[in-house]
């Protein structure tokens, strides 16, 4: 996943969804998905997420989870969602914030890492486990991987005991937290797999992603900002599970 360095061709469907708004591709992923910022001549900015239909998470699932989570945390409002035989799309309202990996925050890693850690704790504390209809626990992740033809290694079949059951973001990498202008966590995106699981499933991935985005040395700073001591066993397990699935 990355911010494109060169102009990206705009799919015809995205042009239709933009309704004449100026388009700029702001994010691409390895599966062929693209996210465009749409700026109308008169009206509010919105975003169009477009990509090939997948079998792990769908934009329909993401729209459902965003709408549910928005009762307790800030997420972009869903304006439209749909799919055809080959592709799917999600249209959301803009939020006045930037990804934690926008150039400004890449240049201020201490601020960004702290915000992502504090934001993740805020998300875990706010979303009610008892009302969440989705599961992201280890058994369901292993089953999902098997459906996609992925064999999870034997040593990952038995998970550590659950430290604290929360509603996990399920893709808590740093780019998926939006920051306010003052450097605080503002909102969350890419919630397509959101569900209940041990909080370390999110903490492990969020802290691991700091190296991808800001360089080495920031993992424990994120965990400190979250407000816990590093649990090396759970961190290692959930990072291996993430990489395996």
C-alpha positions in Angstrom: 0.0 0.0 0.0 1.4 3.4 -0.9 0.8 6.9 -2.0 1.3 6.9 -5.8 4.2 8.9 -7.1 2.9 9.2 -10.7 -0.5 9.9 -12.2 -2.9 6.9 -12.1 -5.4 6.1 -14.8 -9.0 6.7 -13.7 -11.4 3.8 -14.2 -14.5 4.7 -16.1 -16.8 3.7 -13.2 -14.9 6.0 -10.9 -15.4 8.9 -13.3 -19.1 8.1 -13.3 -19.2 8.0 -9.5 -17.3 11.3 -9.4 -20.2 13.1 -11.2 -17.8 15.6 -12.8 -15.6 16.2 -9.7 -11.8 16.5 -10.2 -10.1 13.3 -9.3 -6.7 12.6 -7.7 -5.5 9.1 -6.8 -4.3 9.3 -3.2 -3.7 5.6 -2.4 -3.0 2.3 -4.1 -2.7 -1.2 -2.8 -1.1 -4.4 -3.9 -4.4 -6.0 -4.9 -5.1 -3.4 -7.6 -7.3 -1.2 -5.5 -7.2 2.6 -5.8 -8.6 5.4 -3.7 -9.4 8.7 -5.3 -10.1 12.1 -3.8 -13.0 13.7 -5.6 -13.2 17.5 -5.5 -16.4 19.0 -7.0 -16.4 22.5 -8.4 -19.2 23.3 -6.0 -19.7 21.0 -3.0 -18.0 18.9 -0.5 -14.9 16.7 -1.1 -15.5 12.9 -1.0 -13.5 9.8 -1.6 -14.0 6.8 -4.0 -12.5 3.5 -3.1 -12.4 1.1 -6.1 -10.9 -2.3 -6.6 -11.3 -5.9 -7.8 -13.7 -8.0 -5.9 -11.9 -10.1 -3.2 -12.7 -13.0 -1.0 -11.1 -11.8 2.3 -13.0 -8.6 3.0 -15.4 -6.7 0.9 -16.4 -3.1 0.6 -19.9 -4.1 1.5 -18.6 -5.5 4.8 -16.6 -2.3 5.3 -19.6 -0.1 4.8 -21.6 -2.1 7.3 -18.8 -2.0 9.9 -18.1 1.7 9.4 -21.8 2.5 9.8 -22.0 0.4 13.0 -18.7 1.8 14.5 -19.7 5.4 13.8 -22.1 5.2 16.7 -19.1 5.4 19.0 -16.0 6.5 17.1 -15.5 8.8 14.1 -15.3 7.1 10.7 -16.1 8.6 7.3 -19.8 8.7 6.5 -20.8 6.1 3.8 -22.4 7.8 0.8 -22.6 4.9 -1.6 -21.5 1.3 -2.0 -21.9 -1.3 -4.8 -20.3 -4.0 -6.9 -20.5 -5.6 -10.3 -19.2 -8.9 -11.6 -15.6 -7.8 -11.3 -15.2 -4.8 -9.1 -16.6 -3.1 -6.0 -16.6 0.5 -4.8 -17.2 2.6 -1.7 -17.9 6.3 -1.6 -17.4 8.2 1.6 -17.5 11.8 2.8 -14.2 13.5 3.5 -13.0 14.1 7.0 -10.8 17.1 7.8 -7.8 15.1 8.8 -4.8 13.4 7.2 -3.5 9.8 7.3 -0.8 9.2 9.9 1.5 8.5 7.0 0.9 11.8 5.1 4.2 13.6 4.4 3.7 16.0 7.3 3.4 13.1 9.8 6.2 11.0 8.3 8.4 14.0 9.1 7.0 14.0 12.7 7.1 10.3 13.7 7.0 10.8 17.4 3.7 12.7 17.1 2.3 10.3 14.6 3.2 7.1 16.5 1.8 8.5 19.8 -1.4 9.4 18.0 -1.8 6.0 16.5 -1.2 4.2 19.8 -3.6 6.5 21.7 -6.2 6.3 18.9 -6.1 2.5 19.0 -6.7 2.5 22.8 -9.5 5.0 22.2 -11.1 2.6 19.6 -10.8 -0.4 21.9 -12.3 1.4 24.9 -15.2 2.9 22.9 -16.5 0.0 20.8 -18.8 -2.3 22.8 -17.9 -6.0 22.5 -21.3 -7.2 23.6 -23.0 -5.3 20.7 -20.5 -6.3 18.0 -21.9 -8.8 15.5 -18.5 -9.7 13.9 -15.7 -12.0 15.1 -12.0 -11.6 14.3 -10.7 -14.2 16.7 -8.0 -16.7 15.9 -10.3 -19.6 14.9 -12.2 -17.5 12.5 -9.0 -16.0 10.9 -7.6 -19.5 10.5 -10.9 -20.7 8.9 -11.0 -17.7 6.6 -7.4 -18.4 5.5 -8.3 -22.0 4.7 -11.2 -20.8 2.5 -8.6 -18.8 0.6 -6.3 -21.8 0.2 -3.8 -20.7 2.9 -2.5 -23.3 5.3 -1.7 -21.7 8.7 1.5 -23.2 10.2 0.9 -25.7 13.0 2.7 -23.6 15.6 0.1 -20.9 15.1 -3.0 -23.1 15.5 -3.0 -22.6 19.3 -3.2 -18.9 20.3 -2.2 -17.4 23.6 -5.0 -16.9 26.1 -7.0 -13.7 25.5 -5.7 -10.8 27.6 -8.6 -8.5 26.9 -11.4 -9.1 24.4 -12.1 -5.9 22.5 -13.6 -4.9 19.1 -10.5 -4.8 17.0 -9.9 -2.6 14.0 -8.4 -5.7 12.3 -6.1 -3.6 10.0 -4.6 -1.3 12.6 -1.6 -0.3 10.4 -0.6 3.3 10.9 -2.1 4.6 7.6 -5.6 3.7 8.8 -5.6 6.3 11.6 -6.4 9.9 10.5 -4.9 12.7 12.5 -6.2 16.1 13.3 -4.1 19.2 12.7 -2.9 19.2 16.3 -1.5 15.7 15.9 -4.2 13.8 17.8 -6.1 10.8 16.6 -9.3 11.9 14.7 -10.9 9.0 12.8 -10.4 5.5 11.5 -10.6 4.0 8.0 -10.3 0.5 6.4 -12.6 -1.3 8.8 -13.5 -4.1 6.5 -12.5 -6.9 8.9 -13.5 -5.2 12.2 -14.5 -7.7 14.8 -14.0 -9.0 18.4 -10.5 -10.4 19.3 -7.7 -10.0 21.8 -6.5 -6.5 21.8 -2.9 -7.7 21.1 -4.0 -8.8 17.6 -4.3 -5.1 16.8 -1.5 -3.8 19.0 0.9 -6.3 17.3 0.1 -5.1 13.8 0.0 -1.4 14.6 3.3 -1.5 16.4 4.9 -3.6 13.6 3.7 -1.2 11.0 5.7 1.6 12.5 8.9 0.2 11.0 7.3 0.1 7.5 6.2 3.7 7.8 8.6 5.5 10.0 11.7 3.3 10.2 13.0 1.1 13.1 12.8 2.0 16.8 9.1 3.1 17.1 7.4 -0.2 18.0 7.5 0.1 21.8 6.7 3.9 21.6 3.4 3.0 20.1 2.7 0.3 22.7 3.6 2.8 25.5 1.2 5.4 23.9 -1.5 2.7 24.0 -0.9 2.4 27.7 0.4 -1.2 28.3 3.8 -2.9 28.8 4.9 -4.9 25.7 3.8 -8.6 25.9 6.5 -10.2 23.8 4.8 -13.5 23.5 1.5 -12.1 22.2 3.3 -9.6 20.0 5.3 -12.4 18.3 2.3 -14.7 17.9 0.0 -12.1 16.4 2.6 -10.7 14.1 3.4 -14.2 12.8 -0.4 -14.9 12.4 -0.7 -11.6 10.4 2.1 -12.5 8.1 0.9 -16.0 7.6 -2.7 -15.1 6.7 
